[in-house]
Amino acid sequence: MTRIYIQEVATRDGFQIEPAFVPTEDKIALIDCLSETGLAKIEVTSFTSPKAIPNLRDAEEVMRGIRRVPGVEYTVLVPNVKGCERALSCDVDEINLVMSASDTHGLANLRMTPEQSLEQFKAIIEVTRGSGVFVNASLSTTFGCPFEGEVPEARVYELVQKLLDIGVQGVTLCDTTGMADPAQVGRICGEARRRWPQTVFTAHFHNTRGMGLANAVAALNAGIDRFDASLGGLGGCPYAPGASGNICTEDLVHMFQRMGLDTGVDLDRLLEAAASLPGLIGHEVPGAILKAGKSDRRYPRPKWMDATA
């Protein structure tokens, strides 16, 4: 049975743009719950400036407060050298760097062009030398930019090569605003796997236009076996107009399991965690399986059938 690795991003990508701050103890409790579901990786938080993302101002407290479960990797987003140093002091397993494939989104989101991001990454990677920490880079707007439109595929491959050249070990191909379609995903993911077969690639899709799960299947068919997803479908990009939440973790797991794939995830326990979200964030979440139930859910027959039997 094919093994698929599910990587949870709700407590970073989701919580960072929620209207209200989720208390530190609640973040820790949710992550501890998620750690017991069989997820391969959890993106815990972001070591960015509290002024930039106040919802994640408790990064150290959360990272040091969670209960580590063997077999689960704990990753964090790192924006600069200072953030990397903070993350390393908390014994993270992985740092995730973020850059854009398009100039305009990079300037809007990070105040940097892709080339400037690469220069900053070199300094961050130097800080990680000898730490044993895995270095991943997320390439935003891989499948399209909300400002510029199409991002040439040759540009995507050029940037992936530059990331690998400076020492990045894994690359996440990100559909930042849900602009991707399955044919495009198949081309780009397939070509990436062909060019760099030893590189760890992850697919990161948003469901802005309802194609998130279809794109995940296209990536799977192109050889991708690692997927970011967000509990309840939380998330979005504050600097990308129109971006809605990431593909929903429980919906993705349900789909892959129905397809006969091994996700390693206990879906019932994952749904229990998802059910706690509305109470934490104060509003409903868009996930489908939490509302409809798994596809093996059965309902009582209409009473009139029993009366006429």
C-alpha angles and dihedrals in degrees: 000000000000114000118225123191117219117202119196119218105167097105090057110021093033104039095044094074101034113122093235132048113251108223116252095241090052092051090051093047092050093048090048089052092048091049089064095054099075098256113159096219140007123203096215105186147316125267094212130127113296087225091058096045109014092175089069098042089119095064097131094045092050096044093049094042101054123097110241116225118203112249094028118104118215115209134178136195114249121193101182146353094283091052090048092053090050091049094049090052087061095053097242119182095220141011120214118209120198130210136153130244090214126063097223096051090044091054093044095046104030106011086239139101117230090261091053090049090053091053091052091047090058091061093046093050090050089058090055095055111128094007096103090227116145114238118216128176124205114212107208121205092022089146099037144327123242089218104037101026116213118037109207111247090225088060091054092052091046091055094045089055092049090051092052091046092060094049107272109151102194134029128204115205105213131202093199099184104019096261096134125105126200095253092053092045091052092052098047098040092044093050092047091052090047095050098041108025094164095052121101106238125190127191118221116188135178123208096219094130098027097259100104099108093040088054090050090056090049090052090047091052089050091057104267113141102173122074134181114217137165127230110250090002094281121161145063137165119276090207098046114079112228097013113147129183130313121260108288115259097217092046091050093048092047091051095048093046091050086053090057096253125141111239095165088227127128098223095195092056090045090053090051089056091047091051089061094058101083090056091050099047101027100239142068122274127227099234112131104205093054088059102036100031127229118313091255090063112122131199132210116267115255109275093237089066092059092045092056097039 
